[in-house]
Amino acid sequence: MANSYDLDFTYTTIDKIFRLSMGESGDYSGAKYDGDFSMPLEKAQKAKHKFIADSLNIKKGSKVLDMACGWAPFTKYITQERGATSIGLTLSSGQAKACQKNGMNVIVKDCRYLTPEDFGTFDAITCIGGLEHFCSVEEWKDGKQERVYRNFFKTLSDLLPVGGRYYMQTMTFSKNMLDHKDIDINAERGSASHVLALMMKEFPGSWLPDSPEMVINCATPHFKLISQSSGRLDYIETIKQWRKKFRKFNFKKYLLYLSLLPKYLTNKEFRHQVAVFKISPNKVCFEQEIMDHYRLVFEKIQ
Ligand SMILES: C[S@@+](CC[C@H](N)C(=O)[O-])C[C@H]1O[C@@H](n2cnc3c(N)ncnc32)[C@H](O)[C@@H]1O
């Protein structure tokens, strides 16, 4: 799995730049456009929040666990607009600090090992864009990926009553995924081999499920599937909007970009890591159907 060092690298490094671009509680996961790509990103993110809260029957007084909460956009929505109570968990210290400064109940804690002894049980749980980080390449190579997901669903099951609902969205690999040995940072720029290698540098410690079925099978002993939909096209639009916002001029933000220049010039590994500012590996992977993206709603059965 990606550990707190990996996740600090991915999320704390960009903390200030992200908040200056997307707002203090911006979403860092695919939005929900429902086919209307003329919608502003903020509205599409709000549509996602509403869909999730409705799917999980979140209302005034509901106690909700927001796993892998990022800068806590969903925590903010359900506490401020639905009157729910919420705890958000992240492994990025920068995110947690920013959320706490903004009055959000967020702590640094590994959600995969939460037990009812920590904060009791919950009426509903979300994990929006977190599962991507739960299995490392090494665990996948060792044949442990399904075990990682099965253990995670057991954790969820212990935290929910029968009838309690869980929402997740996750990237998955798709029909055009390459053989692992063909992933190569020196391959032709923009090729599948190259963009997959860039993704692995941007998200160290992270390997995706093969398909939604893999996740659903791992949930089966404890959960039934309520709904499933692909958010691949929505994610492509989300990334387009993010890229515009990351580029939009802001004095403080451009100073931060500038402060990274010496490292950029002297550190080859860092140049690979920030190549994502020139090319979006995720977007190319979605466009070429190397990757897909799924929204899954589950209900605990036993
Ligand atoms: C792509 S962001 C999604 C953030 C947020 N859910 C959103 O939609 O904006 C992934 C988040 O997963 C968190 N994360 C990854 N693995 C985790 C773990 N084992 N425990 C808690 N948080 C984790 C990261 O710290 C980061 O906040």
The ligand as a Tripos MOL2 file, in Angstrom:
@<TRIPOS>MOLECULE
LIG
   27    29     1     0     0
SMALL
NO_CHARGES

@<TRIPOS>ATOM
      1 C1         -7.4060   11.2920   -4.7040 C.3       1 LIG1
      2 S1         -7.4650   11.8530   -3.0310 S.3       1 LIG1
      3 C2         -9.2090   11.8780   -2.8060 C.3       1 LIG1
      4 C3         -9.6090   12.8820   -1.7780 C.3       1 LIG1
      5 C4        -11.0820   13.1240   -1.5190 C.3       1 LIG1
      6 N1        -11.7970   11.9170   -1.1800 N.3       1 LIG1
      7 C5        -11.7410   13.8560   -2.6540 C.2       1 LIG1
      8 O1        -12.6230   13.2770   -3.2820 O.co2     1 LIG1
      9 O2        -11.3930   14.9990   -2.8900 O.co2     1 LIG1
     10 C6         -6.9210   10.4030   -2.1430 C.3       1 LIG1
     11 C7         -6.8890   10.5210   -0.6460 C.3       1 LIG1
     12 O3         -6.7120    9.2070   -0.1050 O.3       1 LIG1
     13 C8         -5.9940    9.3260    1.0980 C.3       1 LIG1
     14 N2         -5.5440    7.9900    1.4950 N.ar      1 LIG1
     15 C9         -4.9150    7.0650    0.7430 C.ar      1 LIG1
     16 N3         -4.6930    5.9300    1.4450 N.ar      1 LIG1
     17 C10        -5.2160    6.1520    2.6840 C.ar      1 LIG1
     18 C11        -5.3170    5.3680    3.8660 C.ar      1 LIG1
     19 N4         -4.8290    4.1250    3.9060 N.pl3     1 LIG1
     20 N5         -5.9190    5.9160    4.9550 N.ar      1 LIG1
     21 C12        -6.4260    7.1790    4.9250 C.ar      1 LIG1
     22 N6         -6.3670    7.9660    3.8140 N.ar      1 LIG1
     23 C13        -5.7620    7.4600    2.7150 C.ar      1 LIG1
     24 C14        -4.9290   10.3340    0.7450 C.3       1 LIG1
     25 O4         -4.2940   10.8330    1.9070 O.3       1 LIG1
     26 C15        -5.7910   11.3620   -0.0070 C.3       1 LIG1
     27 O5         -6.3650   12.2280    0.9120 O.3       1 LIG1
@<TRIPOS>BOND
     1     1     2 1
     2     2     3 1
     3     2    10 1
     4     3     4 1
     5     4     5 1
     6     5     6 1
     7     5     7 1
     8     7     8 2
     9     7     9 1
    10    10    11 1
    11    11    12 1
    12    11    26 1
    13    12    13 1
    14    13    14 1
    15    13    24 1
    16    14    15 ar
    17    14    23 ar
    18    15    16 ar
    19    16    17 ar
    20    17    18 ar
    21    17    23 ar
    22    18    19 1
    23    18    20 ar
    24    20    21 ar
    25    21    22 ar
    26    22    23 ar
    27    24    25 1
    28    24    26 1
    29    26    27 1
@<TRIPOS>SUBSTRUCTURE
     1 LIG1         1 GROUP 0 **** ****
